[in-house]
């Protein structure tokens, strides 16, 4: 389990000072900032490091740039917010050529254009270390749609995901489509029946644990339902390393699908949803096909 990161974030949350400006602070996918006259903006940032989130020896730098923006767009999707603008700061290795740097920014520009996101500025530096890319993004609520946090899941809610999971390192972690459009449709279509949402960046079991912690609830994942969310890539990864496909689906991370807690049996044809479990009063468990409950260890991607 990612104890270090969880403990550090919890410590930072405890130290966060109360502010009339900050409506939602540390611990969610984006911060919500109050402006004058009742207006709000949302903001988030993500840093990608060579050797951690990508490998510049084998990955196209255009895909690296694309991923850097897509991760931030996924944060906007997690809270059903409209992306507005981003800044991009890069620490470029001294050995990186001008053409390679241009390739990185071509990937950034391509996905920014796809989602009508303005690249408003940033910073460039050079150093004797691997490539680092840091993106900060600003968003706003859609008209009539409140930002969806991860902290309002309720006992009795059903748990859904927007797509199959696992095996992202076989390529999808660079090519995924952030669910910005789907999130807007979900928030519009489900309205008050949608209680909590987040993106799956670190693995279903770990991110579900985070949602439960934020909401003060527990959850049961149903093994018979999980079979439908195991991706072909998870099965391929399983064949290579002999971990089960379900284990890959629960913990690989970087799927960037959405996890949501909503009233049971919601139907939204515009966004097919895969049910995986239910919200309970406490604990994190998985239900075997014979009905037996066993503890689910929240495992996922750890930096």
TORLUM-25108 format. One record per residue (C-alpha): y, x, z. Coordinates in steps of 0.2 Angstrom, whole numbers, plus 5000, padded with zeros to 4 digits. Layout:
// residues N
YXZ ...
***
This chain:
// residues 303
500050005000 501850064996 502250085015 503650215012 504650105000 504349945010 504850035026 506450115018 507049955011 506749865027 507749995036 509149975024 509149795025 509349805044 510849925042 511649815029 513349755036 513749565035 515049535021 515949385015 515849464997 513949484997 512949314995 511249394992 511049584996 509649714998 507949644995 508049534980 507949574962 509849564960 511349564972 512449404971 514349444973 515649314977 517249324968 518849214969 518849024965 516949004968 516449124954 514949244957 514249394948 512549474949 512149654948 510649774949 510249944944 508650044939 508250224937 506950294925 506250464928 505250574915 503550604922 503650444933 504150294922 503850384905 503250544898 504450624885 503050734878 502150584871 503350434871 504650394858 506350414866 506950254857 505550164868 506150254883 507950194880 507250014877 506250014893 507750074903 508749914897 507249804898 506949834916 508649774920 508549624909 506949584918 507949584935 509149454927 507649354922 506949354939 508449264946 508749164930 510449244926 511349274910 511549464906 513349514902 513549704902 512749864907 513250044910 512050184906 512050354914 510950494908 510450664914 509850754899 508750914899 509651064892 508251074879 508550904872 509250904855 510750794849 509550694837 508350664852 509850604862 510350484848 508650424847 508650374866 510250274863 509650194847 508250114858 509550064871 510649984858 509249884849 508749794864 510449764870 510949684854 509349574855 509949504871 511749504868 512049634881 513649734880 513449924884 515149944893 515050134897 514150254908 514050444911 513150594903 512650754911 511450894907 510350994918 508851104919 507650964924 506750814916 507650664908 508350534920 509050364914 510050254926 510650084921 511749964930 511849784924 513049634927 512549454925 513249284929 512449114933 512148994919 513148834919 512248724931 510948844936 510948924953 510249104955 508349094960 507949204974 506249264980 506549204998 506349014996 504448994993 503748855003 502048815011 501148704998 501948774983 500948824968 501049004962 501149034944 501449184932 502149184914 500849294906 499249404907 499349554918 498649734920 498349884909 500249904906 500050094905 499150084888 500750044880 501549874886 502649954899 503650024885 503649874874 503649714885 504949584882 505949534897 505749354901 507649314901 507449164889 505949094898 506849104915 508249004909 507048874902 506148874919 507648854929 508348714918 506648624916 506048634934 507748614943 507448594962 505548604960 505748794956 505848874974 505649054971 505449184957 505349374954 504749494941 503149584942 503649764942 502449844954 500949734953 500449554957 499749584975 501149694980 502549594973 501749434980 501749514997 503649544995 503949364990 502949305005 503949425017 505549375010 505149185012 504249195029 502649125022 500849175016 499849155000 498049134994 497649194976 496149104968 494949224960 494349094948 496149064942 496449254941 495149274927 496349194915 497749314919 496749474916 497449554900 496349634886 497249794891 496649774909 494849764903 495149914892 495750014906 494349954917 493050014904 493950194905 494050214924 492750084931 494049994942 493749804940 494849714927 495449604942 495949764951 497049814936 497849644935 498249644954 498949814955 499349904939 501249854939 502549864925 501949694918 503649624919 503049444919 503849314931 502949264947 503649094953 503348974967 503548794963 502948614967 501148594962 500648534945 502248564936 502148554917 503448644906 502848654887 504148774883 503548904895 501648904897 501248944915 499649014922 499248954940 498549094951 498649024969 499648934982 500848964996 500248955014 500948965031 500449145034 499349285028 498849355011 497149315006 496049294990 494849154988 493149194981 492249074969 491149014983 492648974994 492649125005 494349195010 494549385012 496149485016 497049545000 497849715003 499549724994 499249864982 500249914967 501250044958 501950174970 503150304964 
***
